[in-house]
Structure formats: structure tokens, C-alpha cells
Amino acid sequence: MIVLGIETSCDETGVGIVKDGKKILANLVESSLKIHSKYGGVIPEIASRLQLESIGGVYSEAIKTAKIKEKDIDLIAVTTGPGLPGSLLVGVSFAKALALSLEKPILGVNHVYSHIYASILCNRNIKFPCVALVVSGGHTSLFYLKDFSNIQALGQTQDDACGEAFDKVAKIMGLGYPGGPLIEKLARGGNKDKIRFACSGTRGELDFSFSGIKTAVLYYLRNNHFKGKRKDASLAASFQESAINVLIKKSLLACKQKKVKQLLIGGGVAANNCLRKKFITLSRNAGVNCFFPDTGLCMDNAAMVSGLAYFLYKQGARDSLYLNTQLNN
């Protein structure tokens, strides 16, 4: 079964083609990140306008890359939410027009859940039930999965997402946008134990809070008179270490509470090499198998949308041309 997926939840325009939920035939992503970087963050209106201009071309190129014909497509899948309203509308509208013109079924997919499926695309020995952590610029959430049609939310951020905190700290330090890769690069030359930061406590023991640590970095710079030199490697390393530690602590606690030995991690922050290495080491020490997608599949892409849609369609999920965006799902 060949599934064509469309992903336009943020600034990326992605079209992916996956066979039988596992084999990636094409996975094209066009990003407007360079344009947004000069503003220090994604501008929704710019993102949706550029997606509207590019989606037709990305679709045509994906068909060529996969070496298939339009008639070979069995299902059209599209991200319906959560995400930026205008961007989601571009993807859903294109998907509905495509499904109508090709007379193919259509299925809406949850963006956050598709990040979890990215690990399935890259690993063959994952077994359910499992715990999943999605950690990105917009989401930091823990889930318990019996399978992809039975997902229970365990915890989520109460304020900033982890990736959002990286972006804001990078801005405070004068590094630029997006912040995650810049902080990771700077942190390589620093002492992660030099400064002790702590994430704020939460009422729910599996919830997250990153606004406090962001503010702590700001006050540290102010109190230590870093006006001329904010790009301190040890500060970056200490912040990064504290953020990673809380992700690991709560993820392994969730595994312990649910008595599972499999942990799936997805989302853009999962591309951080320091995070990956530390998660793998500490998970192994706790007797938990830790799975990541390939780095390229951590970012927003449509192959993960196609893969998840295949599984859900086989489980009986169906949508119609009345499909709409789901901003809060």
C-alpha cells in the first residue's frame, strides 16, 4: 500500500511517500527557516504564504523521486493539527483537492503522534506497549502507547516547550535562531557542571516546566555582568545539561510507572547529540531500550505522516472530504 503524506504544520512544506508503513520512497521537505531566522522565530503569515507557493512543486518532485505515477497512490494523508492555522489549512486544502481529483481516500493525522511514528520507520524491533517522549520547539509531552490507536497522555509542558526554551536562551545569549543547534555547538567547549540550573517543579510529576530555567539564565547573565560577552560556552553547556536531565528523569519515571521497557523519542530536539547519548546510556542503566529516529526524521517531515496514516488506515480509521484542521488535538 502506497501512502502519500503532506506535512505543513509549521514552516516546513513536506511531502512523503511510504510503502506499507515502512519503506520510504520519497521524503521531500522545503523549509522557509532562513527567512524566519532574521526575525528570531517563525512568522505564521510568511510561513503559510510560502507553503502555498511551494507545495505543488514539492508534490511533483516527490512523485518523481519515488518513481511512481499518481494512480499508484492508495491513500492521501495530511497533518490536521496541532500547528499554525494558516499552514495547516494549506496542507489540508491541497490534500483534499488531490484526493478529489485522484479519487483516493483521505486521512488526517495528528502531528505529535507522527513524531512518535518516526522511530518505527527507523527501528524494526519496537514492541508495544511503550512510553514515548515528543520534544520539539512546540511540544514537550509524554505518552503511554498500547498501539497508535490507543494513546494515553501522561504529562506535558505547563509553559514553554523544551525547544522553545532553547530558542529563547539562545536569543538571550545573542546566538541567533534556531537556538537548539547553536547552543549545542557552543556547549561543546564548555563545562556543564560550572553552573547549577534547575527546571521549575510541577504539580504533576510527569509534567514539565522550562520557563524558570530560561529566566535563570537571564538573571545569571545580568548578575554576572555579561554585557559584552554573552556567548559563554559553560553557560550553554550548563543550561543544556539541566534541560536534558529533566527530560531523562521524567521519561524513565514514566517507564517505571507503566512497567514498560521501551522508550521512543521524537521531535526536533531529539536531534541533539548530547541528548541522544545521555538518553541511551541512562536508559540502558535503567533496563530500558531507547529508540530514536534518524536525525533527518526528527524534524518535521511527511514520511512520518504517511507511516502513521498507513497504520491507522489498516486499523479502520477513515475521513472524508469534510476533513478540517484540528488546532487543539
Residue pairs with C-beta under 8 A, 6 or more apart in sequence:
1 19
1 20
1 21
1 74
1 75
1 310
1 313
2 17
2 18
2 19
2 25
2 68
2 72
2 73
2 74
2 75
3 17
3 18
3 19
3 21
3 73
3 74
3 75
3 76
3 77
3 306
3 307
3 309
3 310
3 313
4 15
4 16
4 17
4 62
4 73
4 75
4 76
4 77
4 98
4 306
5 14
5 15
5 16
5 17
5 18
5 77
5 78
5 79
5 109
5 302
5 303
5 304
5 305
5 306
5 307
5 309
6 14
6 15
6 55
6 59
6 76
6 77
6 78
6 79
6 91
6 94
6 95
6 302
6 305
7 13
7 14
7 15
7 16
7 29
7 78
7 79
7 91
7 111
7 114
7 300
7 301
7 302
7 304
7 305
8 14
8 51
8 55
8 79
8 83
8 87
8 88
8 90
8 91
9 79
9 81
9 82
9 83
9 84
9 87
9 88
9 91
9 111
9 300
10 42
10 47
10 83
10 84
10 87
10 137
10 138
10 300
11 31
11 32
11 33
11 36
11 42
11 47
11 50
11 51
11 87
12 29
12 30
12 31
12 32
12 299
12 300
12 301
13 29
13 30
13 31
13 50
13 51
13 54
13 55
13 58
13 90
14 27
14 28
14 29
14 30
14 58
14 300
14 301
14 302
14 303
14 305
15 26
15 28
15 55
15 58
15 59
15 61
15 62
15 302
16 24
16 26
16 27
16 28
16 62
16 301
16 302
16 303
16 304
16 305
16 306
17 24
17 25
17 26
17 27
17 62
17 63
17 65
17 66
17 68
17 73
17 303
17 306
18 24
18 25
18 121
18 303
18 306
18 307
18 310
19 25
20 310
21 120
21 306
21 307
21 310
21 311
21 314
22 120
22 121
22 307
24 121
24 303
25 65
25 66
25 67
25 68
26 62
26 63
26 65
26 66
27 62
27 296
27 297
27 301
27 302
27 303
28 58
28 61
28 62
28 65
28 302
29 58
29 299
29 300
29 301
29 302
30 54
30 57
30 58
32 46
32 47
32 50
32 51
33 178
35 46
35 50
36 42
36 43
36 46
36 47
36 177
37 176
37 177
37 178
39 177
40 171
40 176
40 177
41 167
41 177
42 84
44 84
44 85
44 86
44 87
45 86
47 84
47 86
47 87
48 84
48 86
48 87
48 89
48 90
51 87
51 90
51 91
52 90
55 90
55 91
55 94
56 94
59 94
59 98
63 69
63 70
70 102
71 102
73 102
73 104
74 104
74 105
75 104
75 105
75 106
75 107
75 309
75 310
75 313
76 95
76 98
76 99
76 102
76 104
76 105
76 106
76 107
77 95
77 106
77 107
77 108
77 109
77 305
77 306
77 308
77 309
77 310
78 91
78 92
78 94
78 95
78 106
78 107
78 108
78 109
78 305
78 323
79 88
79 91
79 108
79 109
79 110
79 111
79 114
79 302
79 305
80 88
80 92
80 108
80 109
80 110
80 323
80 324
80 325
80 326
80 329
81 88
81 110
81 111
81 325
81 326
81 327
81 328
81 329
82 110
82 111
82 112
82 138
82 139
82 326
82 327
82 328
82 329
83 111
83 138
83 325
83 327
85 325
85 327
88 325
88 327
89 325
92 108
92 323
92 324
92 325
95 106
95 323
96 106
96 321
96 323
98 104
99 105
99 106
99 321
100 321
105 313
105 318
105 319
106 319
106 320
106 321
106 323
107 309
107 312
107 313
107 317
107 318
107 319
108 319
108 323
108 326
109 305
109 308
109 309
109 312
110 308
110 326
110 329
111 300
111 305
112 134
112 139
112 141
113 148
113 151
113 308
114 304
114 305
114 307
114 308
115 134
115 136
115 139
115 266
115 267
115 298
115 304
116 132
116 134
116 143
116 145
116 148
116 264
116 266
117 148
117 266
117 304
117 307
117 308
117 311
118 266
118 293
118 297
118 298
118 301
118 303
118 304
118 307
119 126
119 132
119 264
119 265
119 266
119 291
119 292
119 293
120 126
120 264
120 307
121 293
121 297
121 303
121 304
121 307
122 291
122 292
122 293
122 294
122 297
123 291
126 262
126 264
126 291
127 262
128 145
128 146
128 147
128 262
129 144
129 145
129 146
129 147
129 258
129 260
129 262
130 144
130 145
130 260
130 262
130 263
130 264
131 142
131 143
131 144
131 145
131 154
131 251
131 254
131 255
131 258
131 260
131 262
131 263
131 264
132 142
132 143
132 144
132 145
132 263
132 264
132 265
132 266
133 140
133 141
133 142
133 143
133 247
133 251
133 263
133 264
133 265
133 266
133 267
134 140
134 141
134 143
134 265
134 266
134 267
135 161
135 162
135 163
135 247
135 265
135 266
135 267
135 268
135 269
135 270
136 161
136 162
136 163
136 267
136 268
136 269
137 161
137 163
137 164
137 166
137 167
137 178
137 180
137 268
137 269
138 161
138 163
138 164
139 156
139 157
139 161
139 267
140 156
140 157
140 161
140 162
140 163
140 208
140 210
140 247
141 153
141 155
141 156
141 157
142 153
142 154
142 155
142 156
142 206
142 250
142 251
142 254
143 151
143 152
143 153
143 154
144 151
144 152
144 154
144 254
144 258
144 260
145 151
145 152
145 264
147 311
147 315
148 308
148 311
148 312
148 315
149 311
149 312
149 315
149 317
154 206
154 254
154 258
155 204
155 205
155 206
155 207
155 208
155 250
155 254
156 207
156 208
157 207
157 208
157 209
157 210
158 202
158 207
158 208
158 209
159 209
159 210
159 211
160 168
160 209
160 210
160 211
160 214
161 210
162 208
162 210
162 243
162 247
162 269
163 180
163 267
163 268
163 269
164 210
165 210
165 211
165 213
165 214
165 243
166 178
166 179
166 180
166 183
166 240
166 243
166 269
167 177
167 178
167 179
167 180
168 179
168 214
169 179
169 183
169 214
169 217
169 236
169 239
170 176
170 177
170 178
170 179
170 180
170 182
170 183
171 177
171 179
172 214
172 217
172 218
172 221
172 230
173 183
173 186
173 217
173 221
173 230
173 231
173 232
173 235
173 236
174 230
174 231
175 182
175 183
175 186
175 231
176 182
180 268
180 269
180 271
180 272
183 236
183 239
183 240
184 240
184 272
184 273
184 274
186 231
186 233
186 236
186 237
187 233
187 236
187 237
187 239
187 240
187 274
188 233
188 237
189 233
190 232
190 233
190 234
190 235
190 236
190 237
190 238
191 233
191 234
191 237
191 238
192 234
192 237
192 238
192 240
192 241
193 238
193 241
194 234
194 235
194 237
194 238
195 220
195 234
195 235
195 238
195 239
196 238
196 242
197 213
197 216
197 217
197 238
197 239
197 242
198 212
198 213
198 216
198 242
199 208
199 209
199 210
199 212
199 213
199 242
199 243
199 246
200 209
200 210
200 211
200 212
200 213
201 209
202 208
202 209
205 250
205 253
206 250
206 253
206 254
206 257
208 246
208 247
208 250
210 243
213 239
213 242
213 243
217 235
217 239
220 226
220 235
221 230
221 235
226 232
240 272
240 274
241 274
244 272
244 274
244 275
244 278
244 279
247 275
247 279
248 278
248 279
248 282
248 283
251 263
251 265
251 279
252 263
252 282
252 283
252 286
252 288
255 261
255 263
255 286
255 288
256 286
260 288
261 287
261 288
261 289
262 288
262 289
262 291
263 279
263 283
263 288
263 289
263 290
263 291
264 291
265 279
265 290
265 291
265 292
266 292
266 293
266 298
266 304
267 298
268 298
268 299
268 300
269 275
269 298
270 276
270 292
270 293
270 298
271 295
271 298
271 299
276 292
279 290
279 292
280 290
283 289
283 290
284 290
292 298
293 304
297 303
297 304
